[in-house]
């Protein structure tokens, strides 16, 4: 996306991008989402047929969130976590060398999506999800506390797995 469009890209926009990809499949997709991608996947599953879904340390809808997470956000620039914050937020289980490498690979994100994700602004009717769901919450997740993820799993009637000694960046740990 051109940067000016990327600045206003929301989680709903990501859900629409899932729809674009899924349209070309010959069957209902199995959707896997991590973090903000988990919330986008959940949004998609509320309005489309999904064969199954796995949510890994997902950002949760407003009904399952709690206190906002006040990360610094400049709405006129793509968002990157301060390097001093990234290790603590994303890969607390990684050694320092790996955490530095992972931090160097972070792609800038839309400030709108970061705001939605950290302030729990999205209302999603999870009762519309009619597919098997497996939710993974990380015991040491400072970005999306495990109790919020567990609440979402209960609300979905989903299978839940706690990932012990893991932080938010589970796919890289």
Buried (B, 14 or more C-beta within 10 A) or exposed (E): EEEEEBBEBBBBBBBEBBBEEBEEEEEBBEBBBBBBBBBBBBBBBBEBEBEBBBBBBBBBBEBBBEEEBEBEBEEEEBBBBEEEBBBBBBBBBBEEEBBBEBBEEBEEBBBBBBBBBBBBBBEBEBEEBEBBBBBBBBEBBBBBBBEBBBBBBEBBEBEBEBBEEBBBBBEBB
